[in-house]
Amino acid sequence: MSAPASEGVPLPEIQIFPERLLMASTTEKLLNRLYDIKNVRQINIQGEGLPAVMKSGPGTGGPVDHPERKKIKVKGKEVELTVQVGRIFVEISDIDHVPQALKDIEAVCKEVLPFGFTLEVGRYNKFRPTTTDYMKGLVK
């Protein structure tokens, strides 16, 4: 029996868990500062959804005018914010760079998030296709 093909080593992530949901202006400032940190490969955000239209109830189909559903500029590109950010996952380019990146991220967070936050190192997002991805036809 042959050995399975190498799946590759997942890159480490640093999870930033603010003690509050972030406003659009804070999210924009934080993301831009995080992308300036050396060895940051990718950033994913997660939070409470900010739908454009009502999904249920008496106002179904009507517009939702949430004040935090805005367009923000990240790395010079305009991005529509569809969630009120509650967690940020910062992928680091190599395991050897994690200690320095952690220090740099903590410094940025202390400045931008004065209300408090928690940092954790791990792997939080999938890094290879799942069986479900194959079943849904998302991967060939």
C-alpha positions as CSV (number, residue, x, y, z in Angstrom):
1,M,0.0,0.0,0.0
2,S,1.4,3.4,-0.9
3,A,1.7,6.3,1.5
4,P,-0.9,9.1,1.1
5,A,0.2,12.3,-0.7
6,S,1.5,15.1,1.5
7,E,-1.4,17.4,2.5
8,G,1.0,20.3,3.3
9,V,1.5,21.8,6.7
10,P,-1.3,24.3,7.8
11,L,0.0,27.8,8.5
12,P,-0.5,29.1,12.0
13,E,-3.2,31.7,12.8
14,I,-3.5,34.2,15.5
15,Q,-7.1,34.8,16.7
16,I,-8.0,38.2,18.0
17,F,-11.1,38.1,20.1
18,P,-12.2,41.7,21.1
19,E,-14.4,42.1,24.2
20,R,-16.9,44.0,22.0
21,L,-18.2,43.8,18.5
22,L,-16.3,46.3,16.4
23,M,-17.6,49.4,14.7
24,A,-16.9,49.7,10.9
25,S,-14.3,52.5,11.6
26,T,-12.5,50.4,14.2
27,T,-12.5,47.4,11.9
28,E,-11.0,49.4,9.0
29,K,-8.3,50.9,11.2
30,L,-7.4,47.5,12.7
31,L,-7.3,45.6,9.4
32,N,-5.1,48.2,7.7
33,R,-2.7,48.2,10.7
34,L,-2.6,44.3,10.8
35,Y,-1.8,44.1,7.1
36,D,1.2,46.4,7.7
37,I,2.7,43.7,10.0
38,K,5.5,41.7,8.5
39,N,4.7,38.0,7.7
40,V,0.9,38.5,7.8
41,R,-0.3,36.3,4.9
42,Q,-4.1,36.6,5.1
43,I,-6.8,37.9,7.4
44,N,-10.3,36.5,7.9
45,I,-13.1,38.2,9.9
46,Q,-16.1,36.7,11.6
47,G,-19.1,38.2,13.3
48,E,-22.8,39.0,13.5
49,G,-24.4,39.3,10.0
50,L,-25.6,42.6,8.7
51,P,-28.1,41.7,6.0
52,A,-29.1,44.1,3.3
53,V,-32.8,43.0,3.3
54,M,-35.1,41.6,6.0
55,K,-35.2,37.8,5.8
56,S,-38.3,37.2,8.0
57,G,-41.0,38.9,9.9
58,P,-43.5,41.6,9.0
59,G,-40.9,43.5,7.0
60,T,-39.7,40.6,4.9
61,G,-37.9,41.8,1.7
62,G,-37.6,45.4,3.1
63,P,-34.2,47.1,3.4
64,V,-32.2,46.9,6.6
65,D,-30.6,50.2,7.3
66,H,-28.0,49.1,9.9
67,P,-25.5,52.0,10.6
68,E,-22.5,49.6,10.6
69,R,-23.1,48.1,7.1
70,K,-20.7,50.3,5.3
71,K,-18.0,50.3,2.8
72,I,-14.5,50.4,4.3
73,K,-11.0,50.7,2.6
74,V,-8.6,47.9,3.3
75,K,-5.2,47.9,1.6
76,G,-6.5,50.6,-0.7
77,K,-9.5,48.6,-1.9
78,E,-13.1,49.4,-1.0
79,V,-14.9,46.4,0.7
80,E,-18.5,46.2,1.8
81,L,-18.7,45.1,5.5
82,T,-21.4,42.5,5.8
83,V,-20.7,41.5,9.4
84,Q,-20.1,43.4,12.6
85,V,-16.7,42.0,13.5
86,G,-16.4,39.9,16.6
87,R,-13.3,37.8,15.7
88,I,-10.3,38.3,13.5
89,F,-8.0,35.4,12.3
90,V,-4.6,36.5,11.1
91,E,-2.7,33.8,9.1
92,I,1.1,34.0,9.5
93,S,3.4,33.0,6.7
94,D,5.5,30.6,8.7
95,I,5.6,29.0,12.2
96,D,9.0,30.6,12.9
97,H,7.5,34.1,12.6
98,V,4.7,33.6,15.1
99,P,6.4,35.0,18.2
100,Q,7.4,38.3,16.6
101,A,4.0,38.6,14.8
102,L,2.2,37.9,18.1
103,K,4.2,40.8,19.7
104,D,3.4,43.1,16.8
105,I,-0.3,42.2,16.7
106,E,-0.6,42.7,20.5
107,A,0.9,46.2,20.2
108,V,-1.6,47.1,17.4
109,C,-4.5,45.7,19.4
110,K,-3.5,47.6,22.6
111,E,-3.6,50.8,20.6
112,V,-6.8,50.2,18.5
113,L,-8.8,48.1,21.0
114,P,-8.6,50.0,24.3
115,F,-11.6,48.0,25.7
116,G,-9.7,44.7,25.8
117,F,-9.1,41.6,23.7
118,T,-7.7,38.1,23.8
119,L,-5.0,36.6,21.6
120,E,-4.6,32.9,20.8
121,V,-2.4,31.0,18.5
122,G,-3.7,27.9,16.6
123,R,-5.4,26.9,13.4
124,Y,-9.0,28.1,13.2
125,N,-10.0,27.9,9.5
126,K,-9.9,24.9,7.3
127,F,-6.8,24.6,5.1
128,R,-7.8,21.8,2.8
129,P,-11.0,20.8,1.1
130,T,-13.4,18.7,3.2
131,T,-15.5,15.7,2.0
132,T,-18.5,18.0,2.0
133,D,-16.7,20.4,-0.4
134,Y,-16.2,17.5,-2.8
135,M,-19.8,16.4,-2.5
136,K,-21.1,19.9,-3.2
137,G,-18.8,20.0,-6.3
138,L,-16.8,22.9,-5.0
139,V,-13.6,21.0,-5.7
140,K,-12.8,18.9,-8.8
